[in-house]
Amino acid sequence: QVQLVESGGGLAQPGGSLRLSCQASGGFFSISVMGWYRQAPGKQREMVATISGGGLTNYGDSAKGRFIISRDNAKNTVYLQMNSLKPEDTAVYYCNKGTFWGLGTLVSVSS
């Protein structure tokens, strides 16, 4: 059974950085597309970034130029480096693998 556990969320100041991690268990991690999504209060969940097993990346408009998704297949872990954070980045960030979702980690950006 696939389990996804996010970590690394917290409070950041505008312009700051945070690094999220998602530890995955089960289910052929190295060949799976992994993704980060986020959901802000009152808004729909949106794609932040995805990465294929071979390292091909795709970013949502809000993440382009500021966030970097990466993965370590030896550790079954996917990362999201978030730079130049803005208050509008405040959301719960979820790790995704196919039909499986983590419980999310809260990122708050505020001065």
Buried (B, 14 or more C-beta within 10 A) or exposed (E): EBEBBBBBBEEBEEEBEBBBBBBBEEBEBEEBBBBBBBBBEEEEBBBBBBBEBEEEBBBBEBBEEBBBBBBEBEEBBBBBBBEEBBEEBBBBBBBBBEEBBBEBBEBBBEE
